[in-house]
């Protein structure tokens, strides 16, 4: 919570005055599809991402109420091949892993750059995000049942590699650092779903922007 949630809160509070002085801009936050749909074995992470997504939703509305020309975009990645999983503290006796399909971190970076130039309310990254959205929207209880099946839930997030006992929960790991993880399977460079769906403006986004512009015109000069 200190990193995934409060880190973003402090970052936004530091950025907003600078954006106001610049006459506007975009706050881009990295959340997760686990801020939309919970999964087993990820309770602390999922809770932090639910909190983060709620924070950015509130911030977006409050900025529109003020008439500030500042957009808020939330990036929602699915499984991404980063060292995150090697650095996680595991209590399963094995390293965790992202559920397939897995995407390269460059796909997330591409979405961040796009959001900075063309703000969107939320941009899911990766085709697996569609399953998260549909499962939560159509039948959360049924999705609970599906993910409670061990082969589909717990085993999908468990690596065959044994836990090495190294994590960065309490202190940094002793290594030079890397952008990419060690996913042994196929890693997709880009996401057609993100390009086709996540980057399209939605009617509600346009309406919120119009409300913000109206408040801006009504503000005393």
N, CA, C and O of each residue as an XYZ file, in Angstrom:
884
protein
N       0.827     -1.202      0.000
C       0.000      0.000      0.000
C       0.869      1.262      0.000
O       0.499      2.266     -0.609
N       2.020      1.217      0.678
C       2.887      2.399      0.695
C       3.420      2.715     -0.698
O       3.558      3.883     -1.062
N       3.722      1.675     -1.479
C       4.286      1.892     -2.810
C       3.177      2.028     -3.855
O       3.098      3.036     -4.558
N       2.328      1.012     -3.951
C       1.336      0.963     -5.028
C       0.246      2.011     -4.889
O      -0.271      2.497     -5.895
N      -0.115      2.372     -3.655
C      -1.190      3.344     -3.467
C      -0.646      4.706     -3.035
O      -0.777      5.686     -3.768
N      -0.032      4.773     -1.841
C       0.399      6.065     -1.323
C       1.502      6.681     -2.178
O       1.615      7.905     -2.251
N       2.316      5.847     -2.827
C       3.318      6.398     -3.731
C       2.685      7.208     -4.840
O       3.189      8.273     -5.200
N       1.590      6.717     -5.385
C       0.866      7.447     -6.434
C       0.204      8.703     -5.873
O       0.204      9.750     -6.520
N      -0.357      8.596     -4.677
C      -1.018      9.755     -4.070
C      -0.022     10.897     -3.888
O      -0.303     12.035     -4.264
N       1.146     10.591     -3.310
C       2.157     11.629     -3.109
C       2.672     12.151     -4.450
O       2.935     13.346     -4.591
N       2.816     11.265     -5.432
C       3.273     11.694     -6.748
C       2.293     12.647     -7.415
O       2.696     13.648     -8.009
N       1.001     12.333     -7.315
C      -0.023     13.201     -7.905
C      -0.054     14.562     -7.209
O      -0.191     15.595     -7.865
N       0.073     14.561     -5.884
C       0.059     15.828     -5.144
C       1.254     16.692     -5.515
O       1.158     17.919     -5.509
N       2.376     16.062     -5.840
C       3.550     16.822     -6.258
C       3.413     17.332     -7.687
O       3.905     18.412     -8.013
N       2.743     16.554     -8.545
C       2.656     16.908     -9.966
C       1.596     17.965    -10.253
O       1.780     18.796    -11.142
N       0.491     17.944     -9.515
C      -0.630     18.829     -9.851
C      -0.266     20.314     -9.823
O      -0.663     21.034    -10.739
N       0.462     20.808     -8.830
C       0.820     22.230     -8.879
C       1.646     22.593    -10.114
O       1.464     23.660    -10.700
N       2.552     21.697    -10.502
C       3.366     21.966    -11.693
C       2.502     21.977    -12.949
O       2.705     22.808    -13.834
N       1.543     21.065    -13.032
C       0.658     21.027    -14.199
C      -0.227     22.270    -14.253
O      -0.501     22.792    -15.334
N      -0.670     22.742    -13.099
C      -1.493     23.960    -13.088
C      -0.665     25.157    -13.543
O      -1.154     26.002    -14.293
N       0.582     25.232    -13.096
C       1.445     26.342    -13.538
C       1.703     26.273    -15.035
O       1.866     27.303    -15.688
N       1.739     25.055    -15.584
C       1.994     24.880    -17.013
C       0.741     25.096    -17.851
O       0.811     25.108    -19.080
N      -0.399     25.264    -17.200
C      -1.638     25.485    -17.931
C      -2.365     24.224    -18.325
O      -3.283     24.278    -19.143
N      -1.982     23.083    -17.767
C      -2.691     21.835    -18.053
C      -1.732     20.700    -18.322
O      -0.515     20.886    -18.357
N      -2.300     19.512    -18.511
C      -1.481     18.339    -18.775
C      -2.238     17.068    -18.455
O      -3.468     17.060    -18.410
N      -1.506     16.004    -18.234
C      -2.109     14.693    -17.999
C      -1.391     13.999    -16.847
O      -0.162     13.961    -16.804
N      -2.154     13.461    -15.931
C      -1.629     12.572    -14.901
C      -1.858     11.146    -15.385
O      -3.001     10.739    -15.594
N      -0.791     10.391    -15.565
C      -0.888      9.008    -16.040
C      -0.483      8.083    -14.893
O       0.642      8.153    -14.399
N      -1.397      7.224    -14.477
C      -1.119      6.309    -13.381
C      -1.121      4.861    -13.852
O      -1.930      4.477    -14.696
N      -0.212      4.062    -13.302
C      -0.136      2.639    -13.639
C      -0.846      1.847    -12.555
O      -0.333      1.695    -11.447
N      -2.010      1.352    -12.877
C      -2.741      0.487    -11.953
C      -2.589     -0.960    -12.437
O      -1.463     -1.406    -12.658
N      -3.661     -1.685    -12.604
C      -3.596     -3.083    -13.046
C      -5.009     -3.554    -13.330
O      -5.975     -2.988    -12.818
N      -5.131     -4.599    -14.153
C      -6.441     -5.212    -14.330
C      -6.911     -5.840    -13.018
O      -8.099     -6.117    -12.852
N      -5.978     -6.064    -12.083
C      -6.377     -6.572    -10.768
C      -7.013     -5.480     -9.921
O      -7.464     -5.746     -8.806
N      -7.055     -4.268    -10.429
C      -7.872     -3.232     -9.823
C      -9.303     -3.295    -10.308
O     -10.165     -2.568     -9.814
N      -9.560     -4.163    -11.274
C     -10.916     -4.398    -11.798
C     -11.477     -5.708    -11.279
O     -12.649     -5.793    -10.911
N     -10.632     -6.726    -11.254
C     -11.062     -8.078    -10.888
C     -10.025     -8.709     -9.961
O      -8.843     -8.760    -10.299
N     -10.458     -9.187     -8.801
C      -9.558     -9.848     -7.851
C      -9.206    -11.254     -8.334
O      -9.988    -11.903     -9.029
N      -8.017    -11.706     -7.951
C      -7.574    -13.062     -8.258
C      -7.016    -13.684     -6.986
O      -6.597    -12.957     -6.085
N      -6.998    -15.008     -6.888
C      -6.485    -15.647     -5.672
C      -4.977    -15.457     -5.513
O      -4.248    -15.314     -6.494
N      -4.528    -15.459     -4.272
C      -3.121    -15.398     -3.875
C      -2.496    -14.015     -4.029
O      -1.312    -13.840     -3.741
N      -3.273    -13.029     -4.479
C      -2.732    -11.689     -4.704
C      -3.440    -10.646     -3.843
O      -3.545     -9.492     -4.258
N      -3.922    -11.008     -2.672
C      -4.753    -10.099     -1.884
C      -4.103     -8.740     -1.620
O      -4.746     -7.722     -1.873
N      -2.852     -8.666     -1.121
C      -2.273     -7.333     -0.871
C      -2.140     -6.504     -2.146
O      -2.450     -5.313     -2.157
N      -1.679     -7.141     -3.214
C      -1.501     -6.426     -4.482
C      -2.853     -5.974     -5.039
O      -3.012     -4.820     -5.436
N      -3.816     -6.882     -5.066
C      -5.133     -6.544     -5.593
C      -5.776     -5.411     -4.799
O      -6.359     -4.495     -5.379
N      -5.671     -5.472     -3.480
C      -6.261     -4.427     -2.641
C      -5.637     -3.068     -2.956
O      -6.341     -2.060     -3.019
N      -4.313     -3.038     -3.155
C      -3.655     -1.766     -3.447
C      -4.098     -1.213     -4.797
O      -4.237      0.000     -4.952
N      -4.321     -2.088     -5.772
C      -4.728     -1.627     -7.100
C      -6.195     -1.200     -7.130
O      -6.547     -0.279     -7.867
N      -7.063     -1.854     -6.341
C      -8.437     -1.367     -6.204
C      -8.436      0.036     -5.610
O      -9.160      0.914     -6.080
N      -7.623      0.246     -4.578
C      -7.533      1.564     -3.955
C      -7.015      2.600     -4.940
O      -7.513      3.725     -4.991
N      -6.016      2.217     -5.719
C      -5.412      3.149     -6.662
C      -6.388      3.543     -7.766
O      -6.469      4.711     -8.145
N      -7.114      2.576     -8.271
C      -8.079      2.892     -9.332
C      -9.164      3.826     -8.800
O      -9.597      4.739     -9.502
N      -9.605      3.598     -7.558
C     -10.591      4.487     -6.950
C     -10.041      5.887     -6.748
O     -10.754      6.872     -6.935
N      -8.772      5.975     -6.366
C      -8.153      7.289     -6.174
C      -8.141      8.084     -7.472
O      -8.492      9.264     -7.481
N      -7.737      7.445     -8.569
C      -7.680      8.166     -9.834
C      -9.079      8.522    -10.341
O      -9.251      9.559    -10.982
N     -10.069      7.690    -10.069
C     -11.442      8.034    -10.448
C     -11.900      9.286     -9.702
O     -12.499     10.183    -10.295
N     -11.614      9.343     -8.394
C     -11.986     10.516     -7.600
C     -11.238     11.756     -8.082
O     -11.831     12.824     -8.235
N      -9.941     11.611     -8.320
C      -9.144     12.747     -8.765
C      -9.650     13.285    -10.088
O      -9.695     14.500    -10.284
N     -10.029     12.411    -10.991
C     -10.520     12.825    -12.312
C     -11.767     13.701    -12.166
O     -11.883     14.741    -12.814
N     -12.693     13.274    -11.313
C     -13.929     14.039    -11.120
C     -13.674     15.359    -10.415
O     -14.279     16.373    -10.761
N     -12.789     15.358     -9.435
C     -12.516     16.580     -8.693
C     -11.834     17.629     -9.573
O     -12.115     18.821     -9.451
N     -10.948     17.190    -10.450
C     -10.313     18.134    -11.370
C     -11.328     18.706    -12.356
O     -11.261     19.881    -12.715
N     -12.278     17.859    -12.795
C     -13.329     18.342    -13.697
C     -14.237     19.335    -12.986
O     -14.678     20.312    -13.592
N     -14.523     19.098    -11.709
C     -15.345     20.038    -10.941
C     -14.683     21.404    -10.828
O     -15.348     22.438    -10.890
N     -13.365     21.394    -10.662
C     -12.616     22.647    -10.547
C     -12.437     23.347    -11.888
O     -12.108     24.531    -11.945
N     -12.659     22.598    -12.965
C     -12.414     23.161    -14.282
C     -10.950     23.178    -14.653
O     -10.549     23.905    -15.562
N     -10.133     22.378    -13.954
C      -8.706     22.318    -14.281
C      -8.509     21.589    -15.611
O      -9.114     20.540    -15.829
N      -7.681     22.123    -16.494
C      -7.420     21.457    -17.782
C      -6.400     20.328    -17.625
O      -5.404     20.274    -18.346
N      -6.660     19.433    -16.680
C      -5.749     18.324    -16.381
C      -6.532     17.028    -16.497
O      -7.508     16.827    -15.775
N      -6.119     16.158    -17.388
C      -6.771     14.863    -17.577
C      -6.092     13.822    -16.693
O      -4.945     13.992    -16.280
N      -6.815     12.745    -16.410
C      -6.282     11.640    -15.622
C      -6.505     10.352    -16.399
O      -7.642      9.985    -16.694
N      -5.424      9.672    -16.726
C      -5.489      8.401    -17.453
C      -4.933      7.293    -16.566
O      -3.872      7.439    -15.960
N      -5.662      6.187    -16.500
C      -5.223      5.046    -15.706
C      -4.893      3.896    -16.643
O      -5.733      3.478    -17.440
N      -3.669      3.384    -16.551
C      -3.224      2.256    -17.363
C      -3.497      0.968    -16.578
O      -3.168      0.866    -15.396
N      -4.100     -0.006    -17.251
C      -4.494     -1.258    -16.592
C      -3.827     -2.442    -17.295
O      -4.456     -3.086    -18.135
N      -2.571     -2.740    -16.971
C      -1.891     -3.865    -17.622
C      -2.405     -5.209    -17.114
O      -2.822     -5.342    -15.963
N      -2.364     -6.195    -17.996
C      -2.594     -7.591    -17.595
C      -1.223     -8.187    -17.264
O      -0.393     -7.493    -16.676
N      -0.955     -9.451    -17.622
C       0.327    -10.072    -17.309
C       1.459     -9.474    -18.120
O       1.398     -9.451    -19.349
N       2.497     -8.987    -17.444
C       3.630     -8.333    -18.111
C       4.922     -9.008    -17.657
O       5.095     -9.313    -16.477
N       5.815     -9.235    -18.599
C       7.081     -9.912    -18.319
C       8.100     -8.932    -17.754
O       8.934     -8.407    -18.492
N       8.036     -8.686    -16.457
C       9.018     -7.860    -15.753
C       9.586     -8.672    -14.594
O       9.057     -9.740    -14.286
N      10.659     -8.192    -13.934
C      11.214     -8.914    -12.779
C      10.307     -8.874    -11.551
O      10.658     -9.410    -10.500
N       9.151     -8.246    -11.682
C       8.199     -8.170    -10.564
C       7.974     -9.529     -9.917
O       7.911     -9.638     -8.692
N       7.854    -10.552    -10.731
C       7.510    -11.873    -10.198
C       8.709    -12.545     -9.532
O       8.540    -13.296     -8.571
N       9.910    -12.285    -10.028
C      11.101    -12.826     -9.358
C      11.378    -12.104     -8.050
O      12.012    -12.660     -7.153
N      10.904    -10.859     -7.935
C      11.165    -10.059     -6.734
C      10.050    -10.173     -5.700
O      10.166     -9.615     -4.609
N       8.983    -10.879     -6.020
C       7.851    -10.992     -5.091
C       8.161    -11.974     -3.973
O       8.900    -12.940     -4.163
N       7.587    -11.717     -2.809
C       7.713    -12.666     -1.707
C       6.623    -13.719     -1.865
O       5.435    -13.396     -1.893
N       7.030    -14.962     -1.965
C       6.094    -16.061     -2.199
C       6.011    -16.954     -0.969
O       7.007    -17.200     -0.289
N       4.804    -17.433     -0.700
C       4.599    -18.375      0.402
C       4.070    -19.700     -0.135
O       3.484    -20.492      0.603
N       4.284    -19.933     -1.441
C       3.780    -21.142     -2.090
C       4.866    -22.189     -2.281
O       4.576    -23.296     -2.735
N       6.116    -21.863     -1.943
C       7.208    -22.779     -2.203
C       7.696    -22.718     -3.633
O       8.580    -23.482     -4.023
N       7.129    -21.816     -4.422
C       7.522    -21.637     -5.817
C       7.375    -20.174     -6.176
O       6.610    -19.448     -5.542
N       8.103    -19.740     -7.186
C       7.977    -18.367     -7.653
C       6.604    -18.144     -8.276
O       6.068    -19.058     -8.902
N       6.022    -16.961     -8.124
C       4.782    -16.658     -8.843
C       5.090    -16.375    -10.310
O       6.249    -16.212    -10.693
N       4.050    -16.320    -11.112
C       4.221    -16.005    -12.528
C       2.976    -15.307    -13.039
O       1.900    -15.451    -12.458
N       3.110    -14.549    -14.123
C       1.927    -13.923    -14.709
C       1.120    -14.959    -15.490
O       1.706    -15.813    -16.156
N      -0.210    -14.902    -15.424
C      -1.011    -15.824    -16.224
C      -0.927    -15.455    -17.700
O      -0.877    -14.268    -18.024
N      -0.910    -16.419    -18.595
C      -0.838    -16.112    -20.029
C      -2.153    -15.521    -20.534
O      -3.200    -15.745    -19.928
N      -2.113    -14.767    -21.641
C      -0.930    -14.386    -22.407
C      -0.133    -13.294    -21.718
O      -0.691    -12.439    -21.030
N       1.188    -13.331    -21.911
C       2.097    -12.401    -21.254
C       2.612    -11.394    -22.280
O       2.897    -11.747    -23.424
N       2.729    -10.130    -21.852
C       3.119     -9.060    -22.772
C       4.428     -8.427    -22.326
O       4.750     -8.404    -21.138
N       5.170     -7.918    -23.287
C       6.435     -7.244    -23.004
C       6.170     -5.910    -22.326
O       5.140     -5.288    -22.585
N       7.073     -5.456    -21.464
C       6.870     -4.166    -20.794
C       6.780     -2.997    -21.763
O       6.201     -1.962    -21.434
N       7.353     -3.154    -22.964
C       7.256     -2.070    -23.949
C       5.812     -1.772    -24.332
O       5.493     -0.643    -24.705
N       4.928     -2.781    -24.243
C       3.524     -2.543    -24.583
C       2.871     -1.601    -23.578
O       2.007     -0.802    -23.939
N       3.285     -1.697    -22.318
C       2.779     -0.772    -21.298
C       3.350      0.622    -21.543
O       2.631      1.618    -21.454
N       4.647      0.689    -21.853
C       5.271      1.982    -22.126
C       4.603      2.675    -23.314
O       4.409      3.891    -23.293
N       4.253      1.915    -24.341
C       3.565      2.495    -25.500
C       2.241      3.126    -25.092
O       1.888      4.203    -25.571
N       1.507      2.452    -24.203
C       0.216      2.975    -23.750
C       0.389      4.232    -22.903
O      -0.434      5.144    -22.968
N       1.456      4.281    -22.110
C       1.727      5.469    -21.305
C       2.007      6.668    -22.207
O       1.484      7.758    -21.977
N       2.829      6.465    -23.226
C       3.144      7.559    -24.159
C       1.878      8.016    -24.882
O       1.651      9.214    -25.052
N       1.060      7.060    -25.303
C      -0.183      7.416    -25.987
C      -1.081      8.232    -25.066
O      -1.642      9.244    -25.487
N      -1.226      7.799    -23.798
C      -2.105      8.498    -22.857
C      -1.603      9.912    -22.580
O      -2.403     10.825    -22.378
N      -0.285     10.099    -22.569
C       0.261     11.433    -22.330
C      -0.090     12.393    -23.458
O      -0.232     13.594    -23.229
N      -0.230     11.875    -24.668
C      -0.548     12.710    -25.818
C      -2.036     12.725    -26.146
O      -2.557     13.716    -26.657
N      -2.721     11.612    -25.847
C      -4.146     11.472    -26.153
C      -4.834     10.879    -24.918
O      -5.074      9.673    -24.878
N      -5.152     11.689    -23.921
C      -5.683     11.157    -22.658
C      -6.945     10.323    -22.857
O      -7.868     10.716    -23.571
N      -6.958      9.181    -22.218
C      -8.137      8.319    -22.156
C      -8.391      7.991    -20.694
O      -7.455      7.942    -19.895
N      -9.631      7.769    -20.345
C      -9.966      7.499    -18.948
C      -9.187      6.298    -18.431
O      -8.507      6.387    -17.409
N      -9.288      5.181    -19.132
C      -8.560      3.967    -18.782
C      -8.095      3.277    -20.054
O      -8.807      3.260    -21.058
N      -6.896      2.708    -20.005
C      -6.372      1.961    -21.139
C      -5.947      0.583    -20.653
O      -4.922      0.468    -19.981
N      -6.701     -0.466    -20.971
C      -6.253     -1.821    -20.637
C      -5.134     -2.240    -21.577
O      -5.146     -1.892    -22.757
N      -4.171     -2.984    -21.059
C      -3.041     -3.443    -21.868
C      -3.010     -4.967    -21.850
O      -2.832     -5.585    -20.801
N      -3.184     -5.555    -23.014
C      -3.159     -7.015    -23.112
C      -4.544     -7.602    -23.296
O      -5.508     -7.167    -22.668
N      -4.630     -8.602    -24.172
C      -5.920     -9.229    -24.449
C      -6.542     -9.880    -23.234
O      -7.765     -9.988    -23.159
N      -5.719    -10.326    -22.261
C      -6.274    -10.951    -21.061
C      -7.123     -9.975    -20.268
O      -7.987    -10.389    -19.495
N      -6.885     -8.676    -20.453
C      -7.680     -7.681    -19.739
C      -9.161     -7.815    -20.076
O     -10.018     -7.534    -19.239
N      -9.462     -8.243    -21.300
C     -10.853     -8.406    -21.702
C     -11.555     -9.417    -20.810
O     -12.703     -9.202    -20.420
N     -10.878    -10.527    -20.477
C     -11.478    -11.534    -19.608
C     -11.741    -10.976    -18.212
O     -12.762    -11.284    -17.598
N     -10.818    -10.156    -17.715
C     -11.002     -9.539    -16.401
C     -12.235     -8.631    -16.396
O     -13.060     -8.696    -15.485
N     -12.348     -7.793    -17.414
C     -13.468     -6.863    -17.494
C     -14.795     -7.605    -17.643
O     -15.758     -7.313    -16.935
N     -14.839     -8.559    -18.561
C     -16.086     -9.280    -18.796
C     -16.484    -10.113    -17.582
O     -17.655    -10.143    -17.203
N     -15.512    -10.788    -16.972
C     -15.818    -11.608    -15.807
C     -16.400    -10.797    -14.673
O     -17.341    -11.235    -14.010
N     -15.848     -9.615    -14.444
C     -16.326     -8.791    -13.339
C     -17.657     -8.120    -13.670
O     -18.494     -7.925    -12.788
N     -17.847     -7.774    -14.924
C     -19.062     -7.048    -15.288
C     -20.257     -7.984    -15.478
O     -21.366     -7.650    -15.062
N     -20.052     -9.140    -16.093
C     -21.169    -10.024    -16.413
C     -21.587    -10.891    -15.241
O     -22.780    -11.037    -14.973
N     -20.618    -11.472    -14.535
C     -20.961    -12.337    -13.407
C     -19.776    -12.483    -12.464
O     -18.991    -13.422    -12.595
N     -19.641    -11.568    -11.522
C     -18.532    -11.666    -10.567
C     -18.565    -12.960     -9.762
O     -17.515    -13.538     -9.482
N     -19.768    -13.428     -9.382
C     -19.875    -14.650     -8.578
C     -19.427    -15.870     -9.375
O     -18.748    -16.747     -8.841
N     -19.806    -15.927    -10.653
C     -19.372    -17.042    -11.495
C     -17.858    -17.015    -11.671
O     -17.207    -18.059    -11.654
N     -17.297    -15.812    -11.842
C     -15.847    -15.693    -11.982
C     -15.145    -16.109    -10.703
O     -14.071    -16.709    -10.754
N     -15.738    -15.800     -9.547
C     -15.200    -16.301     -8.274
C     -15.082    -17.821     -8.318
O     -14.058    -18.391     -7.944
N     -16.154    -18.466     -8.784
C     -16.183    -19.931     -8.813
C     -15.127    -20.480     -9.763
O     -14.454    -21.460     -9.446
N     -14.979    -19.846    -10.936
C     -13.988    -20.319    -11.908
C     -12.577    -20.202    -11.345
O     -11.778    -21.131    -11.465
N     -12.271    -19.066    -10.734
C     -10.929    -18.859    -10.203
C     -10.683    -19.639     -8.918
O      -9.544    -19.737     -8.461
N     -11.734    -20.190     -8.335
C     -11.565    -21.043     -7.156
C     -11.124    -22.446     -7.535
O     -10.650    -23.194     -6.680
N     -11.270    -22.816     -8.797
C     -10.774    -24.108     -9.270
C      -9.253    -24.047     -9.272
O      -8.672    -23.154     -9.889
N      -8.609    -24.973     -8.599
C      -7.158    -24.878     -8.400
C      -6.383    -24.783     -9.698
O      -5.443    -23.995     -9.804
N      -6.764    -25.575    -10.685
C      -6.024    -25.575    -11.942
C      -6.153    -24.238    -12.673
O      -5.233    -23.821    -13.377
N      -7.288    -23.573    -12.504
C      -7.519    -22.313    -13.198
C      -7.097    -21.118    -12.367
O      -6.741    -20.078    -12.922
N      -7.128    -21.241    -11.051
C      -6.802    -20.127    -10.186
C      -5.379    -20.186     -9.680
O      -4.485    -19.552    -10.241
N      -5.166    -20.948     -8.617
C      -3.852    -20.961     -7.962
C      -2.736    -21.426     -8.889
O      -1.669    -20.813     -8.921
N      -2.961    -22.490     -9.637
C      -1.878    -23.026    -10.469
C      -1.512    -22.114    -11.619
O      -0.376    -22.139    -12.094
N      -2.463    -21.306    -12.076
C      -2.169    -20.395    -13.184
C      -1.185    -19.310    -12.772
O      -0.532    -18.710    -13.625
N      -1.073    -19.049    -11.460
C      -0.183    -18.002    -10.971
C       1.060    -18.580    -10.293
O       1.819    -17.841     -9.665
N       1.273    -19.880    -10.411
C       2.394    -20.553     -9.751
C       3.398    -21.044    -10.784
O       3.036    -21.748    -11.727
N       4.654    -20.672    -10.603
C       5.717    -21.073    -11.503
C       6.223    -22.464    -11.140
O       6.082    -22.905    -10.000
N       6.804    -23.142    -12.103
C       7.416    -24.437    -11.815
C       8.772    -24.275    -11.130
O       9.284    -25.228    -10.543
N       9.348    -23.093    -11.198
C      10.640    -22.843    -10.569
C      10.472    -22.683     -9.062
O       9.551    -21.989     -8.632
N      11.320    -23.294     -8.246
C      11.210    -23.157     -6.791
C      11.527    -21.734     -6.343
O      12.273    -21.012     -7.005
N      10.960    -21.353     -5.233
C      11.205    -20.024     -4.681
C      12.673    -19.910     -4.265
O      13.202    -20.790     -3.585
N      13.324    -18.821     -4.679
C      14.739    -18.648     -4.338
C      14.948    -17.903     -3.022
O      16.083    -17.677     -2.604
N      13.849    -17.522     -2.373
C      13.953    -16.852     -1.082
C      14.383    -15.405     -1.148
O      14.635    -14.790     -0.111
N      14.473    -14.839     -2.357
C      14.902    -13.450     -2.526
C      13.692    -12.593     -2.887
O      12.936    -12.939     -3.796
N      13.504    -11.485     -2.186
C      12.409    -10.576     -2.522
C      12.806     -9.160     -2.133
O      13.798     -8.948     -1.435
N      12.020     -8.195     -2.594
C      12.328     -6.787     -2.310
C      11.271     -6.148     -1.416
O      11.054     -4.938     -1.480
N      10.611     -6.954     -0.580
C       9.572     -6.410      0.289
C      10.165     -5.467      1.337
O       9.645     -4.371      1.548
N      11.228     -5.876      1.981
C      11.814     -5.078      3.054
C      13.046     -4.286      2.638
O      13.398     -3.307      3.297
N      13.703     -4.689      1.564
C      14.902     -3.987      1.103
C      15.133     -4.316     -0.363
O      14.627     -5.326     -0.853
N      15.897     -3.474     -1.081
C      16.159     -3.751     -2.502
C      16.934     -5.053     -2.682
O      17.684     -5.474     -1.801
N      16.738     -5.681     -3.840
C      17.509     -6.883     -4.145
C      18.896     -6.472     -4.645
O      19.061     -5.409     -5.243
N      19.873     -7.317     -4.396
C      21.261     -7.006     -4.766
C      21.526     -7.406     -6.206
O      22.119     -8.453     -6.470
N      21.085     -6.569     -7.135
C      21.330     -6.815     -8.554
C      21.265     -5.501     -9.293
O      20.812     -4.494     -8.751
N      21.714     -5.512    -10.521
C      21.783     -4.268    -11.294
C      20.427     -3.814    -11.796
O      20.267     -2.648    -12.159
N      19.452     -4.700    -11.826
C      18.133     -4.328    -12.299
C      17.921     -4.674    -13.763
O      18.875     -4.743    -14.538
N      16.675     -4.888    -14.133
C      16.348     -5.261    -15.506
C      14.920     -4.853    -15.816
O      14.068     -4.812    -14.928
N      14.668     -4.552    -17.071
C      13.315     -4.215    -17.514
C      12.491     -5.478    -17.740
O      11.309     -5.525    -17.401
N      13.121     -6.500    -18.313
C      12.417     -7.720    -18.673
C      12.591     -8.794    -17.614
O      13.609     -8.858    -16.924
N      11.560     -9.642    -17.502
C      11.615    -10.765    -16.590
C      12.166    -12.005    -17.266
O      12.832    -11.922    -18.298
N      11.884    -13.145    -16.679
C      12.423    -14.409    -17.208
C      11.301    -15.350    -17.621
O      11.405    -16.560    -17.425
N      10.234    -14.808    -18.189
C       9.118    -15.619    -18.654
C       9.610    -16.603    -19.722
O      10.125    -16.170    -20.753
N       9.461    -17.930    -19.497
C       9.982    -18.902    -20.466
C       9.088    -19.078    -21.693
O       9.555    -19.537    -22.736
N       7.824    -18.722    -21.579
C       6.908    -18.901    -22.698
C       6.916    -17.710    -23.644
O       7.795    -16.851    -23.584
N       5.934    -17.681    -24.504
C       5.856    -16.620    -25.498
C       5.489    -15.292    -24.838
O       4.619    -15.244    -23.969
N       6.153    -14.220    -25.254
C       5.885    -12.877    -24.763
C       5.489    -12.016    -25.957
O       6.249    -11.904    -26.919
N       4.319    -11.416    -25.905
C       3.804    -10.609    -27.013
C       4.334     -9.184    -26.906
O       4.336     -8.585    -25.830
N       4.779     -8.659    -28.028
C       5.335     -7.306    -28.062
C       4.245     -6.249    -27.981
O       4.443     -5.207    -27.356
N       3.117     -6.495    -28.591
C       2.037     -5.519    -28.587
C       0.691     -6.183    -28.391
O       0.585     -7.409    -28.409
N      -0.337     -5.373    -28.206
C      -1.686     -5.875    -27.969
C      -2.655     -5.236    -28.943
O      -2.894     -4.029    -28.895
N      -3.215     -6.052    -29.831
C      -4.214     -5.552    -30.775
C      -5.455     -5.072    -30.031
O      -6.108     -4.120    -30.458
N      -5.781     -5.734    -28.912
C      -6.938     -5.326    -28.111
C      -6.756     -3.905    -27.580
O      -7.675     -3.089    -27.639
N      -5.569     -3.620    -27.065
C      -5.307     -2.276    -26.534
C      -5.407     -1.233    -27.630
O      -5.965     -0.155    -27.424
N      -4.858     -1.559    -28.806
C      -4.898     -0.594    -29.909
C      -6.310     -0.397    -30.433
O      -6.681      0.718    -30.801
N      -7.108     -1.467    -30.474
C      -8.436     -1.379    -31.073
C      -9.484     -0.831    -30.111
O     -10.400     -0.123    -30.530
N      -9.356     -1.152    -28.826
C     -10.398     -0.796    -27.865
C      -9.923      0.246    -26.855
O     -10.615      1.233    -26.603
N      -8.748      0.026    -26.281
C      -8.303      0.889    -25.201
C      -8.016      2.314    -25.600
O      -8.046      3.208    -24.754
N      -7.735      2.551    -26.879
C      -7.345      3.899    -27.294
C      -8.481      4.690    -27.921
O      -8.283      5.833    -28.333
N      -9.658      4.105    -28.000
C     -10.797      4.826    -28.562
C     -11.436      5.716    -27.503
O     -11.657      5.260    -26.381
N     -11.737      6.969    -27.823
C     -12.440      7.818    -26.847
C     -13.868      7.331    -26.646
O     -14.541      6.946    -27.603
N     -14.324      7.349    -25.408
C     -15.674      6.907    -25.089
C     -16.585      8.108    -24.864
O     -16.111      9.169    -24.460
N     -17.885      7.960    -25.118
C     -18.794      9.112    -24.958
C     -18.714      9.746    -23.579
O     -18.747     10.970    -23.457
N     -18.607      8.918    -22.531
C     -18.542      9.477    -21.185
C     -17.306     10.329    -20.960
O     -17.363     11.327    -20.242
N     -16.187      9.946    -21.566
C     -14.963     10.737    -21.433
C     -15.145     12.112    -22.064
O     -14.740     13.127    -21.497
N     -15.758     12.132    -23.240
C     -15.988     13.400    -23.922
C     -16.929     14.281    -23.108
O     -16.767     15.501    -23.071
N     -17.915     13.663    -22.453
C     -18.858     14.425    -21.631
C     -18.163     15.023    -20.409
O     -18.417     16.172    -20.047
N     -17.282     14.239    -19.771
C     -16.547     14.758    -18.623
C     -15.666     15.934    -19.024
O     -15.579     16.926    -18.301
N     -15.013     15.821    -20.180
C     -14.186     16.920    -20.678
C     -15.022     18.166    -20.943
O     -14.572     19.286    -20.700
N     -16.246     17.967    -21.444
C     -17.135     19.100    -21.695
C     -17.567     19.759    -20.389
O     -17.650     20.985    -20.308
N     -17.843     18.953    -19.368
C     -18.210     19.503    -18.055
C     -17.055     20.321    -17.488
O     -17.259     21.411    -16.953
N     -15.840     19.784    -17.608
C     -14.670     20.508    -17.123
C     -14.509     21.840    -17.847
O     -14.229     22.860    -17.219
N     -14.687     21.831    -19.163
C     -14.557     23.065    -19.940
C     -15.631     24.073    -19.544
O     -15.368     25.275    -19.510
N     -16.842     23.594    -19.245
C     -17.930     24.487    -18.819
C     -17.583     25.150    -17.488
O     -17.772     26.355    -17.322
N     -17.073     24.358    -16.539
C     -16.683     24.925    -15.251
C     -15.528     25.918    -15.418
O     -15.438     26.907    -14.690
N     -14.667     25.648    -16.365
C     -13.537     26.532    -16.600
C     -14.021     27.892    -17.099
O     -13.496     28.930    -16.695
N     -15.011     27.885    -17.967
C     -15.560     29.150    -18.488
C     -16.311     29.914    -17.408
O     -16.349     31.144    -17.424
N     -16.915     29.175    -16.458
C     -17.692     29.818    -15.409
C     -16.845     30.348    -14.272
O     -17.323     31.131    -13.450
N     -15.573     29.924    -14.216
C     -14.699     30.338    -13.110
C     -14.459     31.847    -13.170
O     -14.290     32.403    -14.255
N     -14.442     32.520    -12.002
C     -14.172     33.973    -11.998
C     -12.761     34.265    -12.472
O     -11.827     33.532    -12.146
N     -12.605     35.312    -13.225
C     -11.302     35.706    -13.773
C     -10.664     36.779    -12.891
O      -9.562     37.243    -13.184
